[in-house]
Amino acid sequence: MDRPAWGMGGVVALALLSTLVLVLASCGGGDGGSGSPGGPTRTYLSAAAADPDGDTLHYQWRVTAGTIQNADAPQVVWTMPDGPGVHFAYVTVTDGRGGHTVQQYAVATDALQIPAPTPAARQFTAPAVPDTTGATARVTVDAGSPEFQPPVGSAAPAATRTVYRPDVLVEAVQQADPAVRASATTDWRGQAALPKLAAGTYDLSCTAAHDLVKRACGTLPVGVESPMVNTHALDLSAAQNLRLHGHIALADGRVCGWRDGFAGIEDAATVQLLRADGSAVTRPLRVNAYGDYALDAPVGVHEALTLQVRCGRDEARLPVPADAAGYAAGRPVERSYTLANHAPAITRVIATGPDGNVRGQMVVPETDAASNALPGPDRFLTYKGLDTRQSACRYYRAIGAAADCDAQGQPTDAISFDDWKRARHLAPYTAGNAEVRATYINRIDLNLVRRMVATQSAANDVAFYVCNHPGPSAAAPTGSEVDEVIATALADERQIACVAMDWSVTPGTNGDRPYTKFLTFGPDGRLLLSVNLDGRGEKFMPGACVACHGGAQYAGRFPALGNPSPNLGSNFLPFDTGNYLFSSVLDLTEPVQGAALKRLNELVVATQPAKATAALVQGWYASGGTQLDKAYVPPAWTVAAGQPPEAAEFYRRVIGTSCRTCHAAMRDSFDWDSQPAALLGRSHVCGGGPNLERSSSMANALITHDNLMRRAQADPTLAALMQRFLGCVGAADDPVYPRR
């Protein structure tokens, strides 16, 4: 992503985008802040957009803090929040015909020097949740992988692609006890997140939206860990003799519609099967996130049929083709269509203060980023799940961070950062409790200046928090650039957010054993529901953390109903200094901070993390001392274990930089440190296959993905290692519709 200018007019940007944001602020512009309509917090936002088809454009505005006039207009007023920090505005522009585009804008309020209000102290007790043996489950419902023809003018060959089915009601019934059951509806990616189920085998039934017929769709084994993805096709009879599928796209290759959970937008094209007289054979069916659809129906073998396609106010009726033998279940029919519409473009967003000076800057992708070729806001940090405002609030309620949630998913009586520190015995509430501190830049991962603080107040109570600030903007930053951004962070300026984790006991939950919890707090100390770490849109808690910290008891999203257990089965991450940058200031150099970083890793091990994490920390410090061994290679990757000589170098340069930190925190089956063979030929990295959800999904962090691809393009030796062990150098995305 671009390095935005975070501050008030003229302040130069020094960071890669990464922010944690507040729950959607109320609409209505306020009074300018700080007591007067022309107060210093009043900011004027203006967007310039154009539509290649000459359509009338509509605007929707959202902000991460403060209030905004959410008017359908290109100019609005944003009343900035009191207090310091980096804040974001989003404008979504639509053309009414399925074309959407979104632009972000970043502003820091440090220069206003208006203190944030001090919230009243609060303390809540998390509700007890007696756990049963079992797990949540994520079920993906598809229509198999039929063949698609490329669009007219494309040189791509025909290829198969898995068609995921949205809006399917999935019901799971335990075979041993039919009273044990649960249900959920698939989202526009075809995924349904089932709440925690007792261990056992479940029969699945699926009711598709286009005909409301309940059909068997396989079985689901549930053990002690959450099945991440179980793909189930509907059990269709021969009577469903029409099997129709296709791809609906705009003229620029984009998918019709958009999903933006933060803005409350969920819009998609629909298809409906009609008879010659216009009567309906099926109900309207929503096209999925990849622009695909699949429907089935019992029809006359030679019946004249029409497919009605709707995208916004555009509509088309297409004859459904059949060969001379007519429609038959064994001969699927493709009917794809390209709408004569292009998405609008936002050419500029600008913000000014009451004095007319520019505040902040647009956030736009870097022109050479490999991630630009991978479409969709939900592409990164979502492979393990995608939460909603409601599920994020329910998670906070479950861990005692909020008293309750209102109908919109807003937390009521939420704790503040100060409240959390008081409960975990962190400064200024240590009462003699020792803290460990370190400051560094996690350059390869998120490129943030991280001010890390940790403590252990009891054998079963470990707490960490990290306050994040923008890192250096240059691809190869100089020592002075590193020193400058770290100095800015230590002055507590341009703070993005603080992320807190604790490993502690909630009485009545998890058998009174400690488990890992996540919280995020804004620069003013308020509890936040969502996070944008890579410029691809807001991702809600806890899924945004589970993406890297793992979640053996999390699959798809946190349940938004009932009283679910907040134990996600997540882990603390080790501190991998080989991927960090450090200041040259004496007290902040890597050697001087070595003892503190080792102690932080020891505290991670004290939380009883995944076996791979504990083994990694042990290997780093096997020779003693306080300095981490950056050349460490696990025994399974050495020649002694039967690996080729290049394996150790591949591990250091690819696994160690782009995979290890997260995979060490995952369940044992994802532990690549001890299972090198599990990595080879991973379609998750290389892509190009029919399973679009899996294709090119790793590295699942955008910055890590771009860093690896950029290094491979510049280094033939690294490229050769990737080709040898992965089977590719870059991500090969969907070969038929590459711009979905």
PyMOL commands that set and color helices and strands:
alter all, ss='L'
color gray80, all
select helices_A, chain A and resi 110-112+370-373+389-398+417-423+479-490+510-512+543-549+577-579+586-588+590-606+611-620+635-637+639-641+646-658+660-663+668-670+676-678+683-686+702-714+716-726
alter helices_A, ss='H'
color red, helices_A
select strands_A, chain A and resi 19-21+42-50+58-63+67-68+75-79+86-94+100-108+134-142+147-148+159-160+169-174+181-185+191-198+200-207+214-222+230-233+242-250+257-260+265-268+270-275+285-286+292-297+305-311+314-319+333-334+337-339+345-352+361-363+404-405+411-412+435-441+448-458+461-470+497-504+515-521+530-532+539-540
alter strands_A, ss='S'
color yellow, strands_A
deselect
rebuild
show_as cartoon
